[in-house]
Amino acid sequence: MEGDEREFAADEEEKDASQTNCAKCGKEILDKESSFCAYCGLPFDAKPKSSDLTNGAGLLAIIAAAFSIAVGVIGLNYYQQYVAYYTAYNIDSSSAIGFLLFSSFAFVASIFGFAGGMLSLAKKRFNFSLVGILLMFAAALFTFVALWRYEYGFLEGLLLPGISILAFSIVSAVFLVRSKTAFT
């Protein structure tokens, strides 16, 4: 009996020493008798929920931003090839402007996507993070619309990055919305 009481007392002392700060909000626990945090209301016996969804959303957004940069580089490359080909045969090269359009939009969207991913990883500014991720989604859609409108072809070069951006942006946005409570 006496050994059990000593173990219980040692466990209680260890518990009191480890809980000087709240596990959720990180503020110091002033009232050691209370069973709830005075700042956020978290019960001290509850374990904080780990939200790996925000980290997943941030990483997927950054990966999609990298693919968006790849689309921009591919677009610039195709634009240069078209202009070189058309000028070699003295043909008007203004029809190659579509490559510049979705290339520049992909670069701008990658900036917003990267910023959205970084904000998601930091768990700050939920709205800006979501807008950045949705802009990447719009960039991927615009890529497909530009290909369809200007009838350039080259789907083998833009299909993989475009589909990846769409998929990563959608999953990232879903993860972000589901973990909205983790944002400060």
ZAMARDO-600155 format. One line per field, with one value per residue: residue in one letter; x, y, z of N, C-alpha, C in turn; chain; residue number from 0. Coordinates in pm, whole numbers, plus 50000, padded with zeros to 5 digits. Each point is the difference from the previous one (the first is absolute). Layout:
BEGIN
residu (A:...) $
n.east (X:...) $
n.north (Y:...) $
n.up (Z:...) $
ca.east (X:...) $
ca.north (Y:...) $
ca.up (Z:...) $
c.east (X:...) $
c.north (Y:...) $
c.up (Z:...) $
chaine (A:...) $
num (NUM:...) $
***
This chain:
BEGIN
residu (M:E:G:D:E:R:E:F:A:A:D:E:E:E:K:D:A:S:Q:T:N:C:A:K:C:G:K:E:I:L:D:K:E:S:S:F:C:A:Y:C:G:L:P:F:D:A:K:P:K:S:S:D:L:T:N:G:A:G:L:L:A:I:I:A:A:A:F:S:I:A:V:G:V:I:G:L:N:Y:Y:Q:Q:Y:V:A:Y:Y:T:A:Y:N:I:D:S:S:S:A:I:G:F:L:L:F:S:S:F:A:F:V:A:S:I:F:G:F:A:G:G:M:L:S:L:A:K:K:R:F:N:F:S:L:V:G:I:L:L:M:F:A:A:A:L:F:T:F:V:A:L:W:R:Y:E:Y:G:F:L:E:G:L:L:L:P:G:I:S:I:L:A:F:S:I:V:S:A:V:F:L:V:R:S:K:T:A:F:T) $
n.east (50081:50100:50042:49873:49992:50118:49964:49883:50064:50087:49896:49938:50115:50019:49872:50013:50115:49937:49903:50111:49989:49899:49953:49887:49984:50062:49888:50059:49999:49912:49883:50084:49902:49999:49893:49980:50047:50048:50090:50019:49990:50120:49933:50059:49897:49956:50018:50087:49906:50068:50027:50025:49870:50029:50079:49908:49909:50084:50035:49874:49972:50103:49962:49874:50054:50072:49891:49946:50111:49989:49870:50038:50094:49912:49913:50096:50035:49872:49985:50117:49961:49878:50047:50093:49907:49908:50095:50037:49868:50033:49957:49879:50074:49901:49984:50127:49920:49926:50116:50013:49875:49994:50110:49962:49882:50070:50085:49901:49931:50120:50011:49873:50020:50121:49951:49899:50092:50078:49895:49970:50126:49992:49893:50023:49910:49897:49938:50114:50013:49871:50008:50116:49944:49893:50091:50066:49888:49977:50126:49975:49886:50064:50090:49905:49943:50119:50030:49882:50009:50127:49948:50079:49922:50105:49894:50086:50031:49873:49970:50120:50068:49919:49999:50130:50002:49914:50061:50122:49951:49929:50093:50087:49909:49973:50129:50017:49892:50041:50112:49890:49962:50094:49935:50098) $
n.north (49881:49998:49897:49960:50037:49947:49895:49999:50021:49908:49925:50035:49980:49889:49970:50040:49938:49903:50034:50064:49948:50067:49880:50070:50088:49917:50053:50072:49884:50092:49946:49946:50053:50089:49954:50133:50028:50101:49975:49869:49960:49968:49884:50001:49919:50097:49921:50094:50040:49906:50110:49881:50029:50089:49911:49906:50088:50039:49875:49961:50111:49973:49872:50038:50084:49895:49925:50099:50002:49867:50021:50094:49917:49900:50085:50048:49874:49962:50108:49978:49875:50037:50095:49916:49907:50080:50053:49874:49986:50110:49930:50055:50040:50081:49891:50024:50106:49898:49963:50125:49993:49871:50034:50122:49950:49902:50093:50083:49900:49969:50130:50014:49896:50046:50124:49947:49928:50105:50075:49901:49989:50133:49950:50086:50092:49940:50119:50060:49908:50005:50132:49989:49906:50075:50095:49909:49969:50131:50001:49889:50050:50113:49917:49923:50110:50045:49878:49994:50123:49989:49885:50013:49919:49925:49925:49928:50123:50033:49882:49946:50112:50012:49870:50003:50116:49952:49884:50050:50087:49907:49906:50091:50045:49873:49967:50111:49976:49874:50070:50064:49911:49947:50086:50090) $
n.up (50000:50087:49926:49998:50129:50017:49925:50066:50115:49960:49959:50112:50066:49930:50022:50129:50001:49931:50083:49979:49877:49948:49972:50010:50097:50083:50051:50092:50063:50036:49974:50086:50067:49902:49939:49984:49878:50071:49906:49977:50128:49962:50010:50119:50016:49921:49899:49965:49916:49941:49938:49950:49996:50093:50059:49986:50042:50094:50028:49992:50068:50077:50005:50018:50088:50038:49995:50068:50070:50008:50022:50085:50044:50005:50052:50077:50025:50011:50075:50058:50008:50037:50079:50040:50010:50058:50075:50012:50002:50067:50106:50007:50101:49969:49927:50024:50002:49964:49948:49961:49956:49964:49934:49967:49965:49944:49955:49967:49948:49949:49981:49958:49922:49970:49987:49929:49938:49992:49968:49920:49965:49992:49940:49903:50017:50052:49995:50034:50092:50028:49997:50062:50075:50015:50015:50069:50061:50012:50039:50065:50044:50027:50047:50051:50048:50034:50044:50057:50051:50028:50036:50104:50064:49989:49996:49928:49963:49979:49951:50014:49971:49897:49974:50015:49935:49910:49996:49997:49913:49939:50006:49961:49913:49971:50000:49928:49928:49992:49985:49968:50089:49926:49923:50022) $
ca.east (49919:50082:50071:49905:49978:50121:49996:49895:50050:50106:49933:49935:50104:50050:49894:49998:50121:49997:49892:50013:49940:49890:50045:49938:50032:50137:50008:50033:49887:50016:49924:50036:49885:49899:50013:49989:50084:49924:50007:49937:49896:50038:50018:50139:50017:49980:50119:49969:49987:50105:49941:50098:49940:50055:50132:49977:49949:50111:50096:49939:49995:50136:50029:49922:50066:50116:49947:49955:50122:50037:49911:50047:50124:49962:49933:50102:50077:49919:49988:50125:50009:49904:50045:50116:49952:49922:50085:50087:49923:49934:49857:49961:50014:49910:49916:50071:49981:49934:50103:50039:49889:49991:50129:50005:49901:50053:50102:49933:49927:50094:50038:49891:49993:50111:49966:49892:50056:50081:49907:49934:50096:50013:49866:49962:49923:49928:49941:50105:50051:49902:49999:50121:49982:49897:50059:50073:49898:49958:50109:49995:49884:50032:50093:49922:49917:50089:50034:49881:49965:50100:50021:50143:50046:50102:49940:50093:50088:49928:49896:50044:50001:49866:49920:50059:49960:49858:49982:50062:49927:49872:50026:50053:49889:49916:50073:50004:49868:49971:50083:49986:50009:50140:50056:49986) $
ca.north (50119:50119:50018:50056:50141:50073:50011:50096:50134:50033:50030:50130:50104:50007:50063:50142:50063:50005:50084:50139:50074:49931:49929:50056:50142:50025:50096:49941:49961:50070:49929:49858:49922:49997:49891:50062:50118:50123:50080:49937:49907:49861:49920:49962:49858:49976:50015:50090:49934:50039:50027:49986:50042:50130:49974:49936:50103:50088:49930:49979:50129:50033:49911:50050:50123:49958:49957:50120:50059:49916:50037:50130:49980:49929:50099:50090:49924:49985:50131:50029:49911:50046:50127:49971:49930:50092:50105:49938:49992:50129:49987:50079:49917:50048:49891:49932:50078:49915:49942:50102:50022:49904:49994:50107:49971:49891:50055:50079:49906:49925:50088:49995:49864:49983:50078:49930:49882:50041:50044:49880:49933:50082:50005:50141:50063:49895:50048:50021:49868:49937:50073:49961:49865:50004:50062:49896:49921:50079:50000:49873:50006:50093:49931:49913:50085:50061:49896:49972:50120:50029:49874:49980:49863:49987:49954:49912:50082:50077:49920:49951:50106:50057:49909:49999:50123:49986:49902:50048:50118:49957:49930:50099:50085:49919:49987:50130:50032:49906:50032:50144:50032:50004:50130:50100) $
ca.up (50000:50014:49874:49904:50034:49958:49853:49967:50035:49904:49873:50014:49998:49862:49920:50032:49948:49854:49953:50039:49890:49934:49880:49879:49976:50043:50109:50129:50084:50127:50102:49991:50045:49894:49903:49868:49977:50017:49878:49883:50042:49975:50121:50013:49974:49856:49916:49889:49870:49907:49869:49894:49875:49958:49943:49870:49908:49965:49914:49868:49932:49955:49887:49886:49955:49920:49870:49930:49944:49885:49889:49950:49924:49876:49914:49943:49903:49879:49937:49930:49884:49899:49943:49916:49879:49916:49941:49900:49875:49982:50032:50118:50121:50106:50051:50108:50122:50100:50086:50098:50092:50110:50068:50099:50103:50082:50089:50104:50085:50083:50110:50096:50053:50094:50120:50068:50064:50115:50104:50052:50089:50121:50059:50011:49892:49930:49875:49901:49963:49913:49872:49927:49949:49895:49882:49927:49932:49886:49902:49928:49909:49894:49910:49911:49914:49900:49903:49919:49922:49898:49928:49986:50020:50103:50125:50073:50082:50100:50063:50131:50101:50017:50081:50134:50068:50034:50107:50124:50048:50056:50127:50094:50044:50088:50127:50066:50052:50111:50116:50024:50143:50043:49968:50105) $
c.east (50085:50077:49910:49976:50121:50002:49897:50047:50109:49940:49933:50101:50055:49898:49995:50121:49995:49893:50011:49944:49890:50051:49943:50046:50140:50014:50022:49874:50022:49931:50023:49884:49897:50024:49987:50094:49912:49995:49923:49894:50032:50010:50145:50023:49980:50132:49964:49996:50112:49936:50109:49943:50054:50139:49988:49953:50113:50099:49943:49991:50138:50040:49923:50060:50123:49956:49951:50118:50044:49912:50043:50125:49970:49933:50098:50083:49923:49983:50125:50015:49906:50047:50120:49957:49927:50087:50095:49930:49920:49848:49974:50001:49905:49911:50067:49980:49932:50099:50046:49891:49998:50133:50009:49898:50049:50107:49937:49926:50095:50048:49893:49988:50109:49971:49888:50049:50082:49910:49927:50093:50016:49867:49957:49923:49934:49949:50105:50057:49905:49994:50121:49986:49897:50051:50084:49904:49952:50107:50000:49882:50028:50097:49925:49911:50085:50041:49883:49970:50098:50039:50148:50041:50096:49942:50094:50094:49929:49896:50042:50008:49862:49911:50053:49960:49854:49981:50057:49925:49868:50022:50050:49889:49908:50066:49997:49865:49966:50080:49993:50016:50144:50063:49975:49942) $
c.north (50126:50031:50061:50147:50084:50018:50103:50142:50043:50035:50137:50114:50018:50069:50150:50071:50013:50095:50141:50091:49917:49937:50062:50142:50038:50098:49928:49970:50061:49925:49850:49909:49982:49883:50050:50118:50124:50082:49939:49897:49853:49925:49950:49852:49965:50019:50092:49921:50048:50012:49995:50044:50136:49982:49936:50100:50093:49935:49976:50130:50040:49912:50046:50130:49967:49951:50120:50076:49921:50032:50133:49987:49930:50097:50097:49930:49984:50134:50033:49913:50044:50128:49977:49933:50096:50108:49942:49992:50125:49990:50082:49910:50043:49889:49922:50070:49918:49935:50100:50023:49898:49982:50106:49976:49888:50050:50079:49908:49920:50085:49997:49862:49972:50075:49932:49876:50035:50049:49882:49925:50076:50010:50144:50042:49897:50048:50021:49867:49932:50069:49963:49863:49999:50071:49901:49910:50073:50004:49871:49996:50093:49939:49914:50081:50064:49898:49970:50117:50023:49877:49973:49854:49996:49958:49910:50080:50071:49918:49955:50113:50058:49913:49995:50124:49992:49908:50052:50121:49960:49933:50097:50089:49924:49983:50130:50034:49910:50033:50149:50037:50008:50137:50098:50128) $
c.up (50000:49871:49893:50025:49957:49849:49957:50027:49903:49864:50004:49995:49859:49911:50026:49942:49849:49948:50054:49892:49937:49871:49873:49974:50046:50115:50133:50080:50138:50114:49986:50042:49889:49906:49856:49991:50010:49872:49883:50036:49976:50132:50006:49977:49853:49926:49884:49869:49910:49862:49894:49866:49955:49941:49863:49897:49955:49907:49861:49922:49947:49881:49876:49946:49917:49863:49918:49940:49878:49880:49940:49915:49867:49903:49936:49894:49869:49927:49920:49876:49889:49933:49908:49869:49906:49936:49896:49864:49972:50016:50125:50124:50112:50055:50113:50134:50110:50094:50105:50103:50112:50071:50109:50111:50092:50097:50115:50096:50089:50118:50108:50064:50101:50129:50078:50072:50123:50114:50061:50094:50132:50075:50028:49876:49909:49864:49892:49950:49902:49864:49916:49936:49888:49874:49919:49924:49875:49891:49920:49905:49882:49899:49901:49907:49891:49894:49906:49907:49885:49920:49974:50004:50116:50134:50079:50090:50113:50076:50140:50103:50025:50087:50143:50077:50040:50120:50132:50057:50065:50135:50106:50053:50094:50137:50079:50063:50120:50125:50034:50147:50050:49975:50113:49947) $
chaine (A:A:A:A:A:A:A:A:A:A:A:A:A:A:A:A:A:A:A:A:A:A:A:A:A:A:A:A:A:A:A:A:A:A:A:A:A:A:A:A:A:A:A:A:A:A:A:A:A:A:A:A:A:A:A:A:A:A:A:A:A:A:A:A:A:A:A:A:A:A:A:A:A:A:A:A:A:A:A:A:A:A:A:A:A:A:A:A:A:A:A:A:A:A:A:A:A:A:A:A:A:A:A:A:A:A:A:A:A:A:A:A:A:A:A:A:A:A:A:A:A:A:A:A:A:A:A:A:A:A:A:A:A:A:A:A:A:A:A:A:A:A:A:A:A:A:A:A:A:A:A:A:A:A:A:A:A:A:A:A:A:A:A:A:A:A:A:A:A:A:A:A:A:A:A:A:A:A:A:A:A:A:A:A) $
num (0:1:2:3:4:5:6:7:8:9:10:11:12:13:14:15:16:17:18:19:20:21:22:23:24:25:26:27:28:29:30:31:32:33:34:35:36:37:38:39:40:41:42:43:44:45:46:47:48:49:50:51:52:53:54:55:56:57:58:59:60:61:62:63:64:65:66:67:68:69:70:71:72:73:74:75:76:77:78:79:80:81:82:83:84:85:86:87:88:89:90:91:92:93:94:95:96:97:98:99:100:101:102:103:104:105:106:107:108:109:110:111:112:113:114:115:116:117:118:119:120:121:122:123:124:125:126:127:128:129:130:131:132:133:134:135:136:137:138:139:140:141:142:143:144:145:146:147:148:149:150:151:152:153:154:155:156:157:158:159:160:161:162:163:164:165:166:167:168:169:170:171:172:173:174:175:176:177:178:179:180:181:182:183) $
***
